[in-house]
Amino acid sequence: PDTYDEMLVMAKKLKDKGHPVGFSLGRAIGDANQSHYPMLWAFGGKECEKDGKTVAINSPETAKVVDYRRKLHQVGETSDILAWDDSSNNRAFLAEAISVTGNAASIYWAAKKNAPHLRAVTNHALWPKGPAGRFGYSSAISLGIFKFCKVQKEAKELLTWLMQPKQYSAWMGIGEGMMAGLLNYYEDDPVWQKDPKVEMMRSIPKYVRMPGYPGPPSRQSSEAMVKYVVVNMFARAVKGTSTEETIKIAEEELKRIYAKA
């Protein structure tokens, strides 16, 4: 589906046929956050303003996306997503208990060995568009050198070598869609032509935003993410808390966190 409205229609049809969708609302530091931050942003919601200090979660846009998430669960989703960790949706998909989920390409990779019949009919897509556009989420992985390292020069040379196209391209290729380049240069890398089912992942970086958006990434936005403030806001709505109340709770939690800025 290209839009969240289309995803709602698709989810209902799939569940009606016995193949529900499933997006984690449990303690899944990767999958729960990567599924719900883009949804929040796509509807125009945000946890804070551009200044990275002013909490802005309580808005009509957030109310709309909370209502949407509740409806998605009601019409098209499996019931156990509230208890999922980062491996739960992988297992559910490979067991054919769900038909659609938010995950890295690791399910596709695992299916090569564990469920080749599923791999043949599995594909990937960008997160849908909402009223405010299309967004994505990614985990940032960094390489660094400890100050106590006794071979600083050599370590820096190694990092420089690893980041050169020849090595970086090979690294992306081994990942089979798990990793992507942070430079536009890598969008046309030959590695994406090896498998048409991961080709779309080359364009993911252009849509990626980090927790705290539209503000800058910060200690506060990271704390909110690891404490599942946004995820829990949606989870409460799915469990029956009113839209107004669950947003109010999230707002109070964010104000305590951002007060430390």
RODREN-847359 format. One line per field, with one value per atom (N, C-alpha, C): x, y, z; atom name; residue number from 1. Coordinates in Angstrom, 3 decimals, decimal comma. Atoms other than C-alpha are relative to their C-alpha. Example, Ala and Ser with C-alpha at 12.3 -4.5 7.8 and 13.67 -1.06 7.14 Angstrom:
% residues 2
east	0,890	12,300	0,900	-0,820	13,670	-0,770
north	-1,190	-4,500	1,200	-1,190	-1,060	1,090
up	0,000	7,800	0,000	-0,060	7,140	0,730
atomo	N	CA	C	N	CA	C
num	1	1	1	2	2	2
END
This chain:
% residues 261
east	0,833	0,000	0,866	-0,786	1,231	-0,363	0,442	-0,783	-0,494	0,510	-1,868	-1,476	1,399	-5,491	-0,093	-0,018	-4,692	0,439	-0,451	-2,896	-1,139	1,143	-6,032	-0,935	0,859	-8,084	0,638	-0,719	-5,418	-0,015	-0,058	-5,126	-1,329	1,324	-8,870	-0,245	0,203	-8,975	0,826	-0,870	-6,042	-0,503	0,507	-7,471	-1,279	1,240	-10,846	0,277	-0,386	-9,026	0,831	-0,760	-7,266	1,482	-1,418	-3,952	0,207	-0,106	-3,768	1,394	-1,292	-1,010	0,437	-0,465	1,109	1,173	-1,062	3,168	0,195	-0,255	4,803	-0,316	0,217	3,575	0,505	-0,593	5,598	1,390	-1,366	9,162	0,931	-0,818	10,746	0,716	-0,716	13,392	0,207	-0,151	13,860	-1,334	1,207	10,591	-1,143	1,111	8,110	0,239	-0,314	9,896	0,017	-0,087	10,600	-1,358	1,343	6,936	-0,846	0,936	5,431	0,486	-0,464	7,682	-0,382	0,396	7,154	-1,504	1,448	3,415	-0,373	0,247	3,397	0,335	-0,449	5,361	-0,857	0,769	3,310	-1,340	1,255	0,182	0,233	-0,327	2,000	0,257	-0,292	2,549	1,492	-1,409	5,796	0,107	-0,175	7,193	0,476	-0,464	8,882	0,153	-0,183	9,408	1,440	-1,325	12,467	1,090	-1,010	14,185	0,518	-0,444	14,497	-0,277	0,279	13,100	-1,493	1,421	9,415	-0,816	0,802	7,188	-1,247	1,092	4,578	-0,867	0,727	3,002	-1,515	1,438	-0,422	-0,526	0,448	-1,873	-1,120	1,045	-4,806	0,580	-0,639	-2,364	0,300	-0,263	-1,312	-1,300	1,295	-4,960	-0,474	0,431	-5,640	0,774	-0,791	-2,771	-0,276	0,372	-3,724	-1,309	1,272	-7,265	0,220	-0,303	-5,854	0,608	-0,683	-3,608	-0,978	1,011	-6,510	-0,868	0,852	-8,635	0,753	-0,804	-5,793	0,027	-0,028	-5,606	-1,355	1,347	-9,349	-0,388	0,512	-9,899	0,960	-0,901	-6,721	1,174	-1,240	-4,217	-0,191	0,001	-3,358	-0,046	0,288	-4,212	1,191	-1,081	-0,858	1,146	-1,099	1,224	0,464	-0,370	1,210	1,072	-0,978	3,439	1,244	-1,101	5,889	1,313	-1,334	9,625	0,519	-0,522	11,973	0,024	-0,015	11,888	-1,399	1,354	8,150	-0,610	0,614	7,048	0,746	-0,756	9,867	-0,566	0,514	8,615	-1,430	1,395	4,987	-0,088	0,017	5,730	0,457	-0,528	7,813	-0,934	0,981	5,076	-1,318	1,185	2,522	-1,195	1,061	0,567	-0,384	0,279	0,816	0,481	-0,335	1,131	0,826	-0,713	2,616	0,520	-0,546	4,890	1,034	-1,062	7,426	1,286	-1,225	10,914	1,110	-1,114	14,362	-0,069	0,028	15,218	0,400	-0,457	16,239	-1,003	0,997	12,955	0,211	-0,239	13,622	1,253	-1,255	17,157	-0,219	0,231	16,012	-0,865	0,890	13,364	0,760	-0,799	16,096	0,266	-0,295	16,888	-1,232	1,087	13,780	-1,359	1,308	10,911	0,149	-0,231	12,002	-1,286	1,272	8,395	-0,574	0,448	7,657	0,879	-0,925	10,742	-0,407	0,383	9,470	-1,163	1,173	6,307	0,072	-0,191	7,750	0,623	-0,565	8,479	0,092	-0,218	9,374	-0,580	0,565	7,919	0,416	-0,223	8,563	-1,194	1,134	6,457	-0,976	0,985	3,200	0,090	0,118	2,508	-1,216	1,133	0,258	-0,266	0,300	-1,171	1,227	-1,200	2,281	1,155	-1,060	4,275	0,407	-0,538	6,341	1,271	-1,159	8,876	0,522	-0,602	11,228	0,759	-0,725	13,175	1,128	-1,119	16,565	0,858	-0,951	19,009	1,342	-1,302	22,213	1,107	-1,115	25,333	1,299	-1,229	28,670	1,238	-1,300	32,316	0,856	-0,828	34,753	1,292	-1,302	38,188	0,123	-0,174	38,781	1,239	-1,143	41,089	1,224	-1,133	43,208	0,642	-0,578	43,872	1,439	-1,424	47,643	0,418	-0,314	47,441	-1,028	0,987	45,354	0,094	-0,191	46,832	-0,511	0,411	46,315	-1,519	1,446	42,791	-0,772	0,653	41,832	0,120	-0,188	43,286	-0,946	0,921	41,203	-1,419	1,352	37,998	-0,154	0,032	38,831	-0,119	0,025	39,434	-1,372	1,307	36,178	-1,092	1,023	34,202	0,155	-0,180	35,589	-0,985	1,059	33,094	0,214	-0,231	34,754	-0,382	0,293	34,517	-1,441	1,338	31,282	-1,068	0,950	29,465	-0,088	-0,014	30,546	-0,730	0,669	29,325	-1,511	1,439	25,903	-0,521	0,427	25,726	-0,168	0,088	26,400	-1,257	1,176	23,564	-1,319	1,232	20,996	-1,171	1,058	19,012	-0,011	-0,049	19,884	0,677	-0,757	22,263	-0,144	0,064	22,125	0,983	-0,967	24,449	-0,627	0,482	24,135	0,250	-0,275	25,303	-0,860	0,782	23,259	0,743	-0,851	26,173	-0,423	0,296	25,062	-1,403	1,351	21,507	0,032	-0,126	22,706	1,051	-1,008	25,116	-0,502	0,389	25,086	-0,559	0,461	24,383	-1,525	1,463	20,709	-0,627	0,535	20,338	0,067	-0,159	21,147	-1,305	1,276	17,672	-1,073	1,039	14,625	-0,861	0,834	12,925	0,610	-0,605	15,398	0,400	-0,398	15,909	-0,557	0,621	13,485	0,747	-0,689	15,714	1,089	-1,025	18,238	-0,484	0,547	15,878	-0,451	0,454	15,079	0,694	-0,668	17,776	-0,591	0,542	16,083	-1,239	1,202	12,998	0,263	-0,295	14,729	0,111	-0,162	14,386	0,355	-0,397	15,713	-0,983	0,867	13,759	0,266	-0,128	13,081	-0,369	0,351	12,278	-1,335	-0,915	11,755	1,148	-1,157	14,164	1,201	-1,202	17,732	0,052	-0,198	18,675	0,697	-0,567	19,552	-0,079	0,104	19,979	-1,456	1,402	16,382	-0,844	0,784	14,973	0,354	-0,408	16,999	-0,646	0,643	15,634	-1,471	1,415	12,086	-0,187	0,095	12,742	0,199	-0,268	14,257	-1,033	1,077	11,428	-1,352	1,202	8,891	-1,145	1,060	6,994	-0,999	0,881	5,613	-0,707	0,582	5,066	-1,093	0,986	3,268	-1,256	1,164	1,012	-0,976	0,848	-0,274	-0,508	0,391	-0,321	-1,186	1,123	-2,604	-1,297	1,193	-4,991	-0,575	0,434	-5,124	-0,682	0,572	-5,902	-1,289	1,276	-8,815	0,047	-0,107	-7,460	-0,455	0,487	-9,070	1,168	-1,033	-7,132	0,538	-0,410	-7,077	0,877	-0,736	-5,836	1,373	-1,301	-3,074	0,987	-0,881	-1,701	0,443	-0,324	-1,830	1,097	-1,024	0,205	1,343	-1,238	2,783	0,579	-0,453	2,951	0,692	-0,593	3,656	1,350	-1,264	6,356	1,071	-0,958	8,016	0,443	-0,371	7,922	1,025	-0,986	9,787	1,363	-1,258	12,386	0,657	-0,567	12,836	0,319	-0,364	13,022	1,479	-1,425	16,546	0,890	-0,789	17,608	0,746
north	-1,211	0,000	1,260	-1,231	3,490	0,983	-0,910	5,275	-0,785	0,667	4,509	-0,347	0,351	4,599	-1,318	1,246	1,888	-1,174	1,069	-0,094	-0,485	0,376	-0,047	-0,935	0,833	-1,475	-1,371	1,255	-4,099	-0,876	0,757	-5,114	-0,683	0,595	-5,684	-1,194	1,092	-7,808	-1,223	1,111	-9,902	-0,713	0,625	-10,455	-0,779	0,694	-11,376	-1,352	1,254	-14,094	-0,895	0,797	-15,347	0,275	-0,349	-13,592	1,426	-1,349	-10,591	0,592	-0,683	-8,008	0,081	-0,120	-7,326	0,945	-0,977	-4,338	0,109	0,129	-4,691	1,261	-1,065	-2,566	-0,461	0,496	-4,459	0,563	-0,452	-4,176	-0,451	0,275	-4,276	1,294	-1,268	-1,566	0,373	-0,286	-1,925	0,080	0,099	-3,043	0,903	-0,833	-1,189	1,468	-1,397	2,127	0,256	-0,221	1,692	-0,089	0,083	0,887	1,226	-1,019	3,782	1,444	-1,370	6,820	0,465	-0,444	6,933	0,248	-0,181	6,570	1,335	-1,272	9,470	1,173	-1,095	11,709	0,129	-0,031	10,743	0,708	-0,694	12,124	1,434	-1,353	15,319	0,128	-0,038	14,367	0,130	-0,161	15,116	0,054	-0,028	14,708	1,359	-1,328	18,115	0,886	-0,964	21,251	-0,049	-0,026	22,050	0,395	-0,426	23,584	-1,152	1,154	20,119	0,112	-0,235	21,408	0,052	-0,222	22,255	-1,237	1,204	19,204	0,355	-0,334	19,109	-1,207	1,235	15,652	0,186	-0,206	16,990	0,901	-0,760	18,033	-0,747	0,676	17,304	-1,085	0,982	15,475	-1,293	1,190	13,129	-0,736	0,626	12,517	-0,837	0,734	11,456	-1,300	1,217	8,987	-1,019	0,924	7,508	-0,703	0,601	6,967	-1,008	0,904	5,419	-1,302	1,206	3,030	-0,928	0,805	1,879	-0,753	0,617	1,209	-1,090	1,010	-0,649	-1,295	1,185	-2,991	-0,701	0,580	-3,481	-0,762	0,595	-4,306	-0,972	0,803	-5,975	-0,667	0,429	-6,967	-1,196	1,090	-10,031	0,577	-0,544	-9,666	0,054	0,139	-10,464	0,982	-0,934	-7,520	0,773	-0,726	-5,917	-0,731	0,801	-8,724	-0,312	0,341	-8,816	0,674	-0,587	-8,322	0,047	-0,166	-7,873	-1,280	1,253	-11,538	-0,544	0,573	-12,126	0,087	-0,125	-10,748	-0,835	0,880	-12,640	-1,415	1,361	-15,911	-0,122	0,034	-15,038	-0,024	-0,036	-14,245	-1,332	1,266	-17,371	-1,171	1,037	-19,419	0,206	-0,332	-17,828	0,392	-0,501	-16,379	1,428	-1,348	-12,887	0,094	-0,151	-11,635	1,239	-1,264	-8,143	0,459	-0,539	-6,595	1,067	-0,981	-3,843	-0,594	0,682	-5,298	0,294	-0,055	-5,178	-1,220	1,097	-7,607	-1,340	1,242	-10,250	-1,142	1,056	-12,142	-0,639	0,474	-12,421	-0,868	0,760	-13,609	-1,349	1,238	-16,189	-0,979	0,869	-17,508	-0,839	0,752	-18,650	-1,415	1,302	-21,466	-0,627	0,537	-21,805	-0,090	0,013	-21,108	0,457	-0,415	-20,998	0,217	-0,199	-21,293	1,383	-1,351	-18,021	1,052	-0,955	-16,263	0,275	-0,144	-16,867	0,966	-0,874	-14,854	1,200	-1,131	-12,272	1,169	-1,195	-8,708	1,111	-1,124	-5,354	1,276	-1,267	-1,854	1,115	-1,169	1,649	0,162	-0,325	2,845	0,864	-0,764	4,316	1,505	-1,446	7,998	0,323	-0,521	9,964	1,421	-1,380	13,494	0,907	-0,838	14,914	-0,557	0,550	12,693	-1,408	1,326	9,517	0,135	-0,047	8,853	-1,407	1,270	6,116	0,139	0,031	5,117	-1,008	0,932	3,487	0,099	-0,004	2,510	0,520	-0,555	4,533	-0,829	0,805	2,395	0,738	-0,776	4,116	-0,840	0,595	3,100	1,064	-0,970	4,743	-0,619	0,434	4,540	0,469	-0,372	4,463	0,883	-0,879	7,145	-0,779	0,768	4,474	-0,891	0,791	2,804	0,446	-0,315	2,621	0,064	-0,075	2,493	0,913	-0,952	5,588	0,185	-0,255	6,219	-1,174	1,186	2,662	-0,219	0,164	2,554	0,959	-0,984	5,732	-0,395	0,455	4,331	-1,157	1,117	1,180	0,509	-0,539	3,182	0,684	-0,657	5,256	-1,031	1,077	2,071	-0,666	0,653	0,491	0,845	-0,892	3,553	0,278	-0,203	3,543	-0,880	0,697	2,426	-1,493	1,419	-0,908	-0,861	0,760	-2,131	0,224	-0,328	-0,337	-0,704	0,667	-1,740	-1,492	1,427	-5,282	-0,257	0,118	-4,754	0,072	-0,100	-3,628	-1,271	1,190	-6,624	-1,203	1,119	-9,121	0,111	-0,228	-7,550	-0,333	0,328	-8,358	0,900	-0,943	-5,221	0,485	-0,421	-4,892	1,352	-1,237	-1,977	0,820	-0,893	1,046	1,142	-1,091	3,927	1,296	-1,298	7,332	1,101	-0,961	9,050	-0,329	0,219	9,537	-0,895	0,800	7,867	-1,466	1,429	4,469	-0,378	0,322	4,754	-0,756	0,674	3,567	-1,097	1,047	0,959	-1,293	1,255	-2,288	-1,058	1,007	-4,247	-0,109	-0,001	-3,250	-0,712	0,662	-4,925	-1,528	1,446	-8,401	-0,706	0,600	-9,008	1,078	-1,031	-7,003	0,176	-0,097	-7,728	0,877	-0,929	-5,566	1,309	-1,183	-2,966	1,288	-1,215	-0,517	0,562	-0,445	-0,340	1,031	-0,987	1,784	1,427	-1,354	4,754	0,316	-0,225	4,329	1,181	-1,090	6,754	1,385	-1,329	9,729	0,300	-0,195	9,181	-0,111	0,268	8,346	1,280	-1,045	10,654	-0,695	0,571	10,145	0,410	-0,389	10,175	1,447	-1,413	13,762	0,907	-0,787	14,903	0,735	-0,792	17,701	0,653	-0,470	18,553	-0,890	0,803	17,249	-1,220	1,135	13,846	0,488	-0,484	14,290	-1,089	0,935	12,548	-0,149	0,034	13,474	-0,846	0,781	12,031	-1,482	1,399	8,867	-0,613	0,497	8,543	-0,289	0,214	8,939	-1,264	1,191	6,242	-1,279	1,241	3,669	-0,240	0,161	4,315	-0,236	0,347	3,625	0,998	-0,980	6,884	0,028	-0,031	7,002	-1,339	1,341	3,243	-0,233	0,210	3,151	0,839	-0,837	5,996	-0,756	0,795	3,805	-1,266	1,245	0,670	0,222	-0,295	2,287	0,182	-0,215	3,350	-1,326	1,319	-0,193	-0,772	0,708	-1,457	0,635	-0,589	0,947	1,379	-1,354	4,200	1,004	-0,999	7,255	0,715	-0,724	9,228	1,165	-1,165	12,322	-0,402	0,410	10,452	-0,561	0,595	8,472	1,049	-1,090	11,606	0,834	-0,780	13,454	-0,694	0,753	10,696	0,128	-0,128	10,800	1,400	-1,386	14,584	0,218	-0,149	14,432	-0,707	0,736	11,800	0,756	-0,739	13,828	1,291	-1,235	17,016	-0,276	0,358	15,265	-0,281	0,334	13,990	1,239	-1,167	17,208	1,140	-1,008	19,271	-0,090	0,198	17,858	0,634	-0,566	19,588	1,256
up	0,000	0,000	0,000	0,090	-0,839	1,099	-1,050	1,865	1,211	-1,202	5,409	-0,137	0,244	4,275	-0,767	0,772	1,748	0,870	-0,878	4,442	0,892	-0,836	6,588	-0,770	0,848	3,726	-0,208	0,216	3,004	1,246	-1,252	6,663	0,296	-0,243	6,972	-0,926	0,957	3,824	0,386	-0,374	5,010	1,255	-1,223	8,486	-0,272	0,344	7,021	-0,660	0,645	5,070	0,914	-0,948	8,202	0,023	0,053	7,585	0,526	-0,552	9,967	-0,159	-0,029	9,988	1,455	-1,378	13,063	0,131	-0,253	14,228	1,511	-1,435	17,628	0,798	-0,989	20,529	1,359	-1,237	23,116	0,200	-0,279	24,354	-1,122	1,181	20,912	-0,356	0,143	20,890	-1,462	1,419	17,155	-0,709	0,822	15,622	0,444	-0,470	17,837	-0,341	0,308	17,402	-1,500	1,443	13,700	-0,682	0,572	13,086	0,321	-0,473	15,010	-0,062	0,240	14,718	-1,413	1,340	10,912	-0,126	0,022	11,472	0,643	-0,685	13,941	-0,908	0,863	11,579	-1,254	1,241	8,518	0,165	-0,273	10,168	0,468	-0,436	11,180	1,481	-1,431	14,818	0,258	-0,367	16,623	1,507	-1,449	20,102	0,485	-0,400	20,137	-1,226	1,078	18,091	-0,524	0,604	15,950	0,982	-0,970	18,969	0,846	-0,765	20,478	1,485	-1,419	23,778	0,316	-0,242	23,417	-0,363	0,227	23,815	-0,808	0,918	21,038	-0,349	0,307	21,213	0,041	-0,165	22,232	-1,115	1,165	18,883	-0,708	0,781	16,553	-0,904	0,876	14,274	0,750	-0,806	17,062	0,302	-0,286	17,928	-1,191	1,195	14,338	-0,172	0,195	14,243	1,103	-1,078	17,630	-0,356	0,420	16,347	-1,127	1,114	13,192	0,508	-0,495	15,121	0,724	-0,685	17,275	-1,018	1,016	14,195	-0,758	0,682	12,457	0,799	-0,854	15,420	0,000	-0,085	15,547	-1,260	1,241	11,893	-0,681	0,806	10,721	0,677	-0,654	13,368	0,924	-0,961	15,399	1,413	-1,329	19,089	0,944	-0,982	20,711	-0,165	0,279	19,443	1,240	-1,217	22,912	0,802	-0,744	24,208	-0,830	0,893	21,304	0,373	-0,050	21,616	-1,440	1,356	18,653	-0,824	0,763	17,702	-0,273	0,078	18,041	-1,388	1,326	14,692	-1,040	0,896	12,958	0,055	-0,172	14,402	-0,526	0,450	13,692	-1,524	1,461	10,058	-0,580	0,512	9,493	0,298	-0,333	11,173	-0,741	0,792	8,806	0,861	-0,874	11,736	-0,370	0,489	10,201	-1,444	1,416	6,648	-0,299	0,187	7,044	1,348	-1,247	9,665	-0,308	0,137	10,257	0,538	-0,410	10,334	-0,995	0,935	8,831	-0,913	0,970	6,040	0,597	-0,637	8,579	-0,157	0,215	8,129	-1,370	1,367	4,404	-0,050	-0,049	5,119	0,684	-0,745	7,692	-0,785	0,774	5,313	-1,021	0,969	2,941	0,510	-0,605	5,360	0,638	-0,820	7,505	-0,688	0,677	5,108	-1,445	1,390	1,452	-0,792	0,701	0,309	0,283	-0,338	2,138	-0,659	0,618	0,827	-1,447	1,403	-2,691	-0,196	0,133	-1,993	0,943	-0,912	0,425	-0,751	0,625	-0,629	1,034	-0,904	0,919	-0,598	0,458	0,730	0,947	-0,843	1,997	0,934	-0,853	4,901	-0,792	0,762	3,565	0,247	-0,153	3,096	0,847	-0,741	5,406	-0,444	0,362	5,292	-0,032	-0,064	6,123	-0,824	0,834	3,759	0,396	-0,270	3,861	0,838	-0,883	6,593	0,265	-0,361	7,700	1,301	-1,276	10,782	-0,152	0,094	11,100	1,247	-1,114	13,796	-0,500	0,377	13,635	0,646	-0,491	13,952	-0,297	0,158	14,507	0,293	-0,287	14,523	0,675	-0,714	16,908	0,487	-0,516	18,459	1,447	-1,400	22,204	0,173	-0,262	23,580	0,453	-0,509	25,222	-1,069	1,090	21,858	-0,267	0,171	21,330	-1,467	1,436	17,539	-0,683	0,500	16,822	-1,517	1,426	13,380	-0,830	0,742	12,204	0,087	-0,180	13,641	-0,900	0,864	11,787	-1,467	1,380	8,586	-0,321	0,200	9,047	-0,231	0,160	9,486	-1,354	1,309	6,421	-1,116	1,000	4,419	-0,051	-0,058	5,590	-0,645	0,524	4,498	-1,490	1,434	0,955	-0,774	0,745	-1,740	-0,211	0,277	-2,533	1,200	-1,212	1,056	0,460	-0,487	1,931	-0,838	0,886	-1,100	0,317	-0,333	-0,225	1,312	-1,303	3,342	-0,167	0,250	2,102	-0,663	0,716	-0,201	0,896	-0,938	2,569	0,856	-0,840	4,555	-0,670	0,733	1,841	0,391	-0,314	2,584	1,433	-1,406	6,273	0,168	-0,113	5,661	-1,274	1,158	3,383	0,200	-0,081	2,575	0,454	-0,468	4,169	-1,030	1,067	0,969	-1,220	1,217	-2,208	-0,987	0,884	-3,991	-0,010	-0,120	-2,720	-0,458	0,458	-3,990	-1,327	1,293	-7,397	0,021	-0,115	-6,076	-0,661	0,669	-8,131	0,947	-0,952	-4,950	0,019	-0,054	-5,174	-1,186	1,187	-8,557	0,093	-0,145	-7,245	0,339	-0,396	-5,830	-0,066	0,137	-6,957	1,244	-1,198	-3,626	1,087	-0,967	-1,702	-0,682	0,764	-4,437	0,588	-0,527	-2,820	1,206	-1,209	0,258	-0,276	0,332	-1,593	0,220	-0,147	-1,272	1,417	-1,373	2,430	0,678	-0,725	3,696	-0,228	0,270	2,019	0,850	-0,810	4,194	1,502	-1,409	7,463	0,819	-1,005	10,446	1,311	-1,276	13,953	1,092	-1,117	17,246	0,413	-0,326	18,237	-1,155	1,174	14,700	0,216	0,816	13,685	0,760	-0,744	16,474	-0,292	0,243	16,399	0,920	-0,912	17,829	1,260	-1,258	21,485	1,062	-1,114	24,795	0,411	-0,401	25,570	-0,961	0,961	22,351	0,086	-0,169	22,926	1,237	-1,220	26,458	-0,257	0,313	25,166	-0,830	0,853	22,591	0,800	-0,742	24,955	1,099	-0,975	27,423	-0,679	0,772	24,660	0,188	-0,243	25,210	-1,159	1,173	21,661	-0,175	0,147	21,454	1,036	-1,068	24,804	-0,201	0,290	23,700	-0,903	0,896	20,885	0,683	-0,671	23,038	0,935	-0,906	25,617	-0,789	0,822	22,861	-0,481	0,464	21,516	1,124	-1,154	25,034	0,503	-0,382	25,408	0,622	-0,545	26,854	-1,052	0,943	25,290	-0,669	0,746	22,703	0,814	-0,786	24,887	1,180	-1,193	27,950	-0,338	0,310	26,282	-0,504	0,446	24,605	1,190	-1,198	27,916	0,816	-0,733	29,604	-0,710	0,776	26,790	0,138	-0,136	27,062	1,343	-1,331	30,788	0,083	-0,003	30,279	-0,777	0,817	27,538	0,669	-0,695	29,589	1,090	-1,025	32,401	-0,633	0,675	29,950	-0,593	0,675	27,978	0,957	-1,007	31,159	0,344	-0,284	31,458	-1,065	1,103	28,226	0,451
atomo	N	CA	C	N	CA	C	N	CA	C	N	CA	C	N	CA	C	N	CA	C	N	CA	C	N	CA	C	N	CA	C	N	CA	C	N	CA	C	N	CA	C	N	CA	C	N	CA	C	N	CA	C	N	CA	C	N	CA	C	N	CA	C	N	CA	C	N	CA	C	N	CA	C	N	CA	C	N	CA	C	N	CA	C	N	CA	C	N	CA	C	N	CA	C	N	CA	C	N	CA	C	N	CA	C	N	CA	C	N	CA	C	N	CA	C	N	CA	C	N	CA	C	N	CA	C	N	CA	C	N	CA	C	N	CA	C	N	CA	C	N	CA	C	N	CA	C	N	CA	C	N	CA	C	N	CA	C	N	CA	C	N	CA	C	N	CA	C	N	CA	C	N	CA	C	N	CA	C	N	CA	C	N	CA	C	N	CA	C	N	CA	C	N	CA	C	N	CA	C	N	CA	C	N	CA	C	N	CA	C	N	CA	C	N	CA	C	N	CA	C	N	CA	C	N	CA	C	N	CA	C	N	CA	C	N	CA	C	N	CA	C	N	CA	C	N	CA	C	N	CA	C	N	CA	C	N	CA	C	N	CA	C	N	CA	C	N	CA	C	N	CA	C	N	CA	C	N	CA	C	N	CA	C	N	CA	C	N	CA	C	N	CA	C	N	CA	C	N	CA	C	N	CA	C	N	CA	C	N	CA	C	N	CA	C	N	CA	C	N	CA	C	N	CA	C	N	CA	C	N	CA	C	N	CA	C	N	CA	C	N	CA	C	N	CA	C	N	CA	C	N	CA	C	N	CA	C	N	CA	C	N	CA	C	N	CA	C	N	CA	C	N	CA	C	N	CA	C	N	CA	C	N	CA	C	N	CA	C	N	CA	C	N	CA	C	N	CA	C	N	CA	C	N	CA	C	N	CA	C	N	CA	C	N	CA	C	N	CA	C	N	CA	C	N	CA	C	N	CA	C	N	CA	C	N	CA	C	N	CA	C	N	CA	C	N	CA	C	N	CA	C	N	CA	C	N	CA	C	N	CA	C	N	CA	C	N	CA	C	N	CA	C	N	CA	C	N	CA	C	N	CA	C	N	CA	C	N	CA	C	N	CA	C	N	CA	C	N	CA	C	N	CA	C	N	CA	C	N	CA	C	N	CA	C	N	CA	C	N	CA	C	N	CA	C	N	CA	C	N	CA	C	N	CA	C	N	CA	C	N	CA	C	N	CA	C	N	CA	C	N	CA	C	N	CA	C	N	CA	C	N	CA	C	N	CA	C	N	CA	C	N	CA	C	N	CA	C	N	CA	C	N	CA	C	N	CA	C	N	CA	C	N	CA	C	N	CA	C	N	CA	C	N	CA	C	N	CA	C	N	CA	C	N	CA	C	N	CA	C	N	CA	C	N	CA	C	N	CA	C	N	CA	C	N	CA	C	N	CA	C	N	CA	C	N	CA	C	N	CA	C	N	CA	C	N	CA	C	N	CA	C	N	CA	C	N	CA	C	N	CA	C	N	CA	C	N	CA	C	N	CA	C	N	CA	C	N	CA	C	N	CA	C	N	CA	C	N	CA	C	N	CA	C	N	CA	C	N	CA	C	N	CA	C	N	CA	C	N	CA	C	N	CA	C	N	CA	C	N	CA	C	N	CA	C	N	CA	C	N	CA	C	N	CA	C	N	CA	C	N	CA	C	N	CA	C	N	CA	C	N	CA	C	N	CA	C	N	CA	C	N	CA	C	N	CA	C	N	CA	C	N	CA	C	N	CA	C	N	CA	C	N	CA	C	N	CA	C	N	CA	C	N	CA	C	N	CA	C	N	CA	C	N	CA	C	N	CA	C	N	CA	C	N	CA	C	N	CA	C	N	CA	C	N	CA	C	N	CA	C	N	CA	C	N	CA	C	N	CA	C	N	CA	C	N	CA	C	N	CA	C	N	CA	C	N	CA	C	N	CA	C	N	CA	C	N	CA	C	N	CA	C	N	CA	C	N	CA	C	N	CA	C	N	CA	C	N	CA	C	N	CA	C	N	CA	C	N	CA	C	N	CA	C
num	1	1	1	2	2	2	3	3	3	4	4	4	5	5	5	6	6	6	7	7	7	8	8	8	9	9	9	10	10	10	11	11	11	12	12	12	13	13	13	14	14	14	15	15	15	16	16	16	17	17	17	18	18	18	19	19	19	20	20	20	21	21	21	22	22	22	23	23	23	24	24	24	25	25	25	26	26	26	27	27	27	28	28	28	29	29	29	30	30	30	31	31	31	32	32	32	33	33	33	34	34	34	35	35	35	36	36	36	37	37	37	38	38	38	39	39	39	40	40	40	41	41	41	42	42	42	43	43	43	44	44	44	45	45	45	46	46	46	47	47	47	48	48	48	49	49	49	50	50	50	51	51	51	52	52	52	53	53	53	54	54	54	55	55	55	56	56	56	57	57	57	58	58	58	59	59	59	60	60	60	61	61	61	62	62	62	63	63	63	64	64	64	65	65	65	66	66	66	67	67	67	68	68	68	69	69	69	70	70	70	71	71	71	72	72	72	73	73	73	74	74	74	75	75	75	76	76	76	77	77	77	78	78	78	79	79	79	80	80	80	81	81	81	82	82	82	83	83	83	84	84	84	85	85	85	86	86	86	87	87	87	88	88	88	89	89	89	90	90	90	91	91	91	92	92	92	93	93	93	94	94	94	95	95	95	96	96	96	97	97	97	98	98	98	99	99	99	100	100	100	101	101	101	102	102	102	103	103	103	104	104	104	105	105	105	106	106	106	107	107	107	108	108	108	109	109	109	110	110	110	111	111	111	112	112	112	113	113	113	114	114	114	115	115	115	116	116	116	117	117	117	118	118	118	119	119	119	120	120	120	121	121	121	122	122	122	123	123	123	124	124	124	125	125	125	126	126	126	127	127	127	128	128	128	129	129	129	130	130	130	131	131	131	132	132	132	133	133	133	134	134	134	135	135	135	136	136	136	137	137	137	138	138	138	139	139	139	140	140	140	141	141	141	142	142	142	143	143	143	144	144	144	145	145	145	146	146	146	147	147	147	148	148	148	149	149	149	150	150	150	151	151	151	152	152	152	153	153	153	154	154	154	155	155	155	156	156	156	157	157	157	158	158	158	159	159	159	160	160	160	161	161	161	162	162	162	163	163	163	164	164	164	165	165	165	166	166	166	167	167	167	168	168	168	169	169	169	170	170	170	171	171	171	172	172	172	173	173	173	174	174	174	175	175	175	176	176	176	177	177	177	178	178	178	179	179	179	180	180	180	181	181	181	182	182	182	183	183	183	184	184	184	185	185	185	186	186	186	187	187	187	188	188	188	189	189	189	190	190	190	191	191	191	192	192	192	193	193	193	194	194	194	195	195	195	196	196	196	197	197	197	198	198	198	199	199	199	200	200	200	201	201	201	202	202	202	203	203	203	204	204	204	205	205	205	206	206	206	207	207	207	208	208	208	209	209	209	210	210	210	211	211	211	212	212	212	213	213	213	214	214	214	215	215	215	216	216	216	217	217	217	218	218	218	219	219	219	220	220	220	221	221	221	222	222	222	223	223	223	224	224	224	225	225	225	226	226	226	227	227	227	228	228	228	229	229	229	230	230	230	231	231	231	232	232	232	233	233	233	234	234	234	235	235	235	236	236	236	237	237	237	238	238	238	239	239	239	240	240	240	241	241	241	242	242	242	243	243	243	244	244	244	245	245	245	246	246	246	247	247	247	248	248	248	249	249	249	250	250	250	251	251	251	252	252	252	253	253	253	254	254	254	255	255	255	256	256	256	257	257	257	258	258	258	259	259	259	260	260	260	261	261	261
END
